[in-house]
Amino acid sequence: MSPAETLDLAEFLGDGISQELSTAIHFVAEQLPVAVRFHPVDLSLERRRSESETAYQEAEKAIRKYRVALKYPTTTECESPNKVMRERFDFTVIHRPVCTIPGVKTRFDGKVDLHIVRIAVGGTYEDAGRRIGTEAAVSVRVIERRPSFEAAKFAFELAQKLECGVVSASKYTIQRATDGLFEEVVEDVAKTYPHIPHQAELFDALLAKLVMNAEAYRVIVTPNEYGDFLSDAACGMIGSIGLGASASYSFDGDGIVNLAMFDPAGGTAPDIAGKGLCNPAAALWAFAMLLEHKGYRALGAALADAVRDTISSGQTTGDLGGSLGTMEFTEAVCQAMGARLTGSVKL
């Protein structure tokens, strides 16, 4: 029986292991009771070197038509493709879920189940700075009200679904103007969600508390660079930066998600590209996030849980100490997903 529904999405192809990750995603998509139609755009370094503007125009046209995109790792040379698309698509919020995976060796014995909501623009990342003579340098740090509002609203909506509270983290006692504005906006949004607990914490203290008591935190919303630091630190706590997936969002005038792009957090891994050795787990989680975003919550949850089930059972790729290749791991995930979707495994 053919699938009764169709899901169209843009697919941004990149460099290194990008093609192998795409193959894994397509294999999983074929197992779903939904007809997934991929609309590829070549964003490889080779393409960008020869016709950069055309490549980005095609990417923008595709995501604006289909509203969602799946992106694979890209090489940064003259510019960061992620930064270019963030500006073109007006992505203002990045969501990074990070969760402990049984079976993955870590140096941290707590349990992490964290959602990091990061403002994707501003902070110190918008200004590379300038030298003042030979002995000093300065850069401008910007916090804007609209991205702060969109990140805060996203965080509270997420906390409402997860039935938990929200922690906002910054250095508001020192950066009184910039971080103070961020916290002011979060507090205003919090007033519209009176049933959701909210507290502001200093970012440096938060890092220490997270290590000492990770279980106390579920949703954290932060300005740009703090969220960047926290995302990598949290992935380190669960054993690998390569086990993270993320989503980037833009919003309409009412604060509703307008465009969404999902991608694995890892890099292009040129040393193993083409060898069938890469770990597709983060890419599969990114695809699961896309499915849930598009309303296929049961399918997305089944895929996300199947990836965890597979890793936890000891069926892993070489980076996690196992012996499976990329497609062997993907096939194992599909078996676990099928068991969940058919009820063989209790959901």
C-alpha positions as CSV (number, residue, x, y, z in Angstrom):
1,M,0.0,0.0,0.0
2,S,1.4,3.4,-1.0
3,P,1.7,6.2,1.6
4,A,-1.4,8.3,1.9
5,E,0.5,11.5,2.8
6,T,3.4,13.4,1.3
7,L,6.1,15.5,3.0
8,D,8.2,17.8,0.9
9,L,11.4,19.2,2.2
10,A,14.5,21.0,1.0
11,E,17.7,19.1,1.4
12,F,21.0,21.0,1.6
13,L,23.9,18.8,0.5
14,G,27.4,19.7,1.8
15,D,30.8,18.2,2.0
16,G,32.8,15.3,3.4
17,I,30.3,12.8,4.9
18,S,27.3,14.7,3.6
19,Q,26.4,12.2,0.9
20,E,26.6,9.2,3.3
21,L,24.4,11.0,5.7
22,S,21.9,11.8,3.0
23,T,21.9,8.1,1.9
24,A,21.1,7.1,5.4
25,I,18.3,9.6,5.7
26,H,16.7,8.5,2.4
27,F,16.9,4.9,3.5
28,V,15.0,5.7,6.7
29,A,12.5,7.8,4.9
30,E,11.6,4.9,2.6
31,Q,10.5,2.9,5.7
32,L,8.0,5.6,6.8
33,P,4.2,5.5,6.1
34,V,4.7,8.9,4.6
35,A,6.0,9.7,1.1
36,V,9.0,12.0,1.7
37,R,10.1,14.0,-1.3
38,F,13.5,15.5,-1.1
39,H,14.4,18.6,-3.1
40,P,18.2,18.8,-3.1
41,V,20.3,21.9,-3.3
42,D,24.1,21.5,-3.8
43,L,25.9,23.7,-1.1
44,S,29.2,21.9,-1.4
45,L,32.4,23.9,-1.2
46,E,33.1,23.1,-4.9
47,R,29.7,24.6,-5.9
48,R,30.1,27.6,-3.7
49,R,33.5,28.4,-5.1
50,S,32.2,28.6,-8.6
51,E,28.7,30.0,-8.1
52,S,28.1,30.9,-4.5
53,E,25.3,33.4,-5.0
54,T,23.3,31.0,-7.3
55,A,23.7,28.2,-4.7
56,Y,22.4,30.3,-1.9
57,Q,19.6,31.6,-4.0
58,E,18.5,28.1,-4.8
59,A,18.6,27.2,-1.1
60,E,16.5,30.2,-0.2
61,K,14.0,29.5,-2.9
62,A,13.7,25.9,-1.7
63,I,13.2,26.5,2.0
64,R,10.7,29.3,1.4
65,K,8.7,27.0,-0.8
66,Y,8.7,23.9,1.4
67,R,9.2,25.8,4.8
68,V,11.5,23.1,6.1
69,A,15.0,21.9,5.3
70,L,17.5,19.2,6.3
71,K,21.1,20.4,6.1
72,Y,24.3,18.3,6.1
73,P,27.8,19.5,7.2
74,T,29.5,22.1,5.0
75,T,33.1,23.2,4.9
76,T,33.7,26.8,5.9
77,E,36.2,28.6,3.7
78,C,35.7,32.3,3.0
79,E,32.3,32.3,4.7
80,S,30.3,30.1,7.0
81,P,27.3,28.7,5.1
82,N,25.4,28.5,8.4
83,K,26.0,32.2,9.0
84,V,25.0,33.1,5.5
85,M,21.7,31.1,5.7
86,R,21.0,32.5,9.2
87,E,21.1,36.0,7.7
88,R,19.2,35.2,4.5
89,F,16.5,33.2,6.2
90,D,16.3,35.4,9.3
91,F,16.9,32.5,11.7
92,T,16.8,34.0,15.2
93,V,16.5,30.9,17.4
94,I,18.5,27.7,17.6
95,H,17.2,24.7,19.6
96,R,19.6,22.0,20.7
97,P,18.3,19.0,22.6
98,V,20.9,17.1,24.6
99,C,20.1,13.8,26.3
100,T,22.1,11.1,28.1
101,I,22.3,7.9,26.0
102,P,22.6,4.7,27.9
103,G,25.6,2.7,26.7
104,V,27.7,5.7,25.7
105,K,30.8,6.1,27.8
106,T,31.1,9.4,29.5
107,R,33.2,11.0,32.3
108,F,30.0,12.4,33.8
109,D,27.7,10.1,35.9
110,G,24.6,12.4,36.0
111,K,21.6,12.2,33.7
112,V,21.2,15.0,31.2
113,D,17.9,15.7,29.6
114,L,18.3,19.3,28.4
115,H,16.8,21.6,25.8
116,I,19.1,24.6,25.0
117,V,17.3,27.5,23.3
118,R,19.8,30.0,22.0
119,I,19.3,33.4,20.4
120,A,21.0,32.8,17.0
121,V,22.0,36.4,16.3
122,G,23.7,39.3,18.2
123,G,25.9,39.0,21.2
124,T,29.6,39.4,20.3
125,Y,29.3,37.2,17.2
126,E,28.1,40.0,14.9
127,D,31.2,42.1,15.3
128,A,34.7,40.8,14.7
129,G,36.1,43.8,16.5
130,R,38.9,46.2,15.7
131,R,42.4,46.9,17.0
132,I,43.1,50.2,18.8
133,G,46.7,50.8,18.2
134,T,48.9,47.8,19.1
135,E,47.9,47.2,22.7
136,A,44.1,47.0,22.7
137,A,41.0,45.8,20.8
138,V,37.3,46.4,21.0
139,S,34.1,44.8,19.7
140,V,30.4,45.8,20.0
141,R,28.0,43.4,21.7
142,V,24.3,43.7,20.6
143,I,21.2,42.3,22.2
144,E,17.9,43.0,20.3
145,R,14.4,42.8,21.7
146,R,12.8,40.8,18.9
147,P,15.1,37.8,18.8
148,S,15.1,37.8,22.6
149,F,11.3,37.7,22.5
150,E,11.2,34.9,19.9
151,A,13.7,32.8,21.8
152,A,11.8,33.3,25.1
153,K,8.4,32.5,23.6
154,F,9.9,29.4,21.9
155,A,11.4,28.3,25.3
156,F,8.1,28.7,27.2
157,E,6.1,26.9,24.5
158,L,8.6,24.1,24.7
159,A,8.4,24.0,28.5
160,Q,4.6,23.9,28.3
161,K,4.8,20.7,26.1
162,L,7.4,19.2,28.4
163,E,5.6,20.3,31.6
164,C,8.7,21.8,33.1
165,G,10.1,25.2,34.0
166,V,12.4,27.7,32.1
167,V,15.7,29.0,33.3
168,S,17.1,32.1,31.6
169,A,20.9,32.4,31.9
170,S,23.2,35.4,31.2
171,K,25.5,37.8,33.0
172,Y,22.9,40.4,33.9
173,T,24.6,41.7,36.9
174,I,27.7,42.7,34.9
175,Q,26.3,43.2,31.4
176,R,23.5,45.3,32.8
177,A,22.4,47.0,29.5
178,T,22.6,44.0,27.1
179,D,21.9,41.0,29.2
180,G,19.6,43.1,31.3
181,L,17.5,43.7,28.2
182,F,17.4,40.0,27.5
183,E,16.3,39.1,31.0
184,E,13.7,41.9,30.9
185,V,12.2,40.5,27.7
186,V,12.2,36.9,29.1
187,E,10.5,38.1,32.3
188,D,7.8,39.9,30.2
189,V,7.2,36.7,28.3
190,A,7.1,34.7,31.5
191,K,4.2,36.8,32.7
192,T,2.1,35.4,29.8
193,Y,2.8,31.8,31.0
194,P,2.0,32.2,34.7
195,H,1.7,28.4,35.2
196,I,5.3,27.8,34.0
197,P,8.0,28.3,36.7
198,H,10.8,30.7,35.6
199,Q,14.0,31.8,37.2
200,A,17.0,33.8,36.0
201,E,20.5,32.5,36.8
202,L,24.0,33.8,36.2
203,F,25.6,31.9,33.4
204,D,28.8,31.0,35.1
205,A,26.9,29.7,38.2
206,L,24.6,27.8,35.9
207,L,27.5,25.9,34.4
208,A,28.7,24.7,37.8
209,K,25.1,23.8,38.9
210,L,24.6,21.9,35.7
211,V,27.6,19.7,36.3
212,M,26.6,19.2,40.0
213,N,22.9,18.6,39.4
214,A,22.1,18.2,35.7
215,E,18.7,16.7,36.5
216,A,17.4,20.0,37.8
217,Y,17.5,21.6,34.3
218,R,15.2,20.9,31.3
219,V,14.8,24.2,29.3
220,I,17.5,26.9,29.3
221,V,17.2,30.0,27.2
222,T,20.3,32.2,26.6
223,P,21.9,34.9,24.4
224,N,24.0,33.8,21.4
225,E,27.5,33.1,22.6
226,Y,26.3,31.6,26.0
227,G,24.1,29.1,24.1
228,D,27.0,28.2,21.9
229,F,29.3,27.5,24.9
230,L,26.5,25.6,26.7
231,S,25.6,23.4,23.7
232,D,29.1,22.0,23.3
233,A,29.6,21.6,27.0
234,A,26.3,19.7,27.3
235,C,27.3,17.4,24.4
236,G,30.6,16.7,26.1
237,M,28.7,15.7,29.2
238,I,26.8,13.0,27.2
239,G,30.0,11.7,25.6
240,S,30.3,13.3,22.2
241,I,29.7,16.5,20.3
242,G,28.8,14.4,17.4
243,L,25.6,13.2,19.2
244,G,23.9,16.5,18.9
245,A,21.2,17.7,16.4
246,S,19.8,21.2,16.2
247,A,17.1,23.2,14.7
248,S,17.2,26.8,13.5
249,Y,13.9,28.8,13.3
250,S,12.6,32.1,11.8
251,F,9.3,33.5,12.9
252,D,6.4,35.6,11.5
253,G,5.1,38.8,13.1
254,D,3.1,36.9,15.7
255,G,6.0,34.8,16.9
256,I,4.9,31.7,15.0
257,V,7.6,29.5,13.3
258,N,7.8,30.4,9.6
259,L,10.9,28.5,8.4
260,A,12.8,25.7,10.0
261,M,16.2,24.1,9.2
262,F,17.4,20.9,10.9
263,D,21.0,19.7,11.0
264,P,23.5,17.4,12.8
265,A,26.0,19.3,15.0
266,G,29.1,17.4,13.8
267,G,31.5,18.4,11.0
268,T,32.4,17.1,7.6
269,A,34.8,14.5,8.8
270,P,37.0,14.5,5.7
271,D,39.3,11.8,7.1
272,I,36.5,9.1,6.9
273,A,34.4,10.6,4.1
274,G,33.4,8.0,1.5
275,K,34.4,5.0,3.6
276,G,31.0,4.2,5.1
277,L,32.2,4.7,8.6
278,C,30.5,7.9,9.8
279,N,27.9,7.9,12.6
280,P,24.6,9.0,11.2
281,A,22.9,9.2,14.6
282,A,22.8,13.1,14.8
283,A,21.5,13.4,11.2
284,L,18.8,10.8,12.0
285,W,17.9,12.8,15.2
286,A,17.7,16.0,13.0
287,F,15.3,14.2,10.7
288,A,13.3,13.1,13.7
289,M,13.0,16.7,14.9
290,L,11.9,17.7,11.4
291,L,9.2,15.0,11.4
292,E,7.9,16.2,14.8
293,H,7.9,19.8,13.7
294,K,5.8,18.9,10.7
295,G,3.2,17.2,12.9
296,Y,4.4,13.6,12.5
297,R,5.0,13.4,16.3
298,A,4.6,9.6,16.6
299,L,7.0,9.0,13.7
300,G,9.6,11.5,14.9
301,A,9.5,10.1,18.4
302,A,9.8,6.5,17.2
303,L,12.8,7.4,15.0
304,A,14.5,9.4,17.8
305,D,13.9,6.6,20.3
306,A,15.0,4.0,17.8
307,V,18.4,5.7,17.5
308,R,18.8,5.6,21.3
309,D,17.6,2.0,21.5
310,T,20.2,1.0,18.9
311,I,23.1,2.7,20.5
312,S,22.0,1.5,24.0
313,S,21.9,-2.1,22.7
314,G,25.6,-1.9,21.8
315,Q,25.0,-1.6,18.0
316,T,27.3,1.3,17.3
317,T,29.7,2.8,14.8
318,G,33.4,3.0,15.4
319,D,33.4,6.4,17.1
320,L,31.4,4.9,19.9
321,G,33.5,1.7,20.2
322,G,31.4,-0.4,17.9
323,S,32.0,-2.2,14.6
324,L,29.0,-1.2,12.4
325,G,29.3,0.9,9.3
326,T,27.0,3.8,8.5
327,M,24.4,1.7,6.7
328,E,24.6,-1.2,9.0
329,F,23.8,1.2,11.9
330,T,21.0,2.8,9.8
331,E,19.4,-0.6,9.1
332,A,19.5,-1.5,12.8
333,V,17.8,1.8,13.6
334,C,15.1,1.0,11.0
335,Q,14.5,-2.4,12.7
336,A,14.1,-0.7,16.1
337,M,11.8,2.0,14.6
338,G,9.7,-0.6,13.0
339,A,9.3,-2.5,16.3
340,R,8.1,0.7,17.9
341,L,5.7,1.7,15.1
342,T,4.1,-1.8,15.0
343,G,3.8,-2.1,18.8
344,S,6.4,-4.8,19.3
345,V,8.1,-2.4,21.6
346,K,6.1,-0.5,24.2
347,L,6.0,3.2,23.5
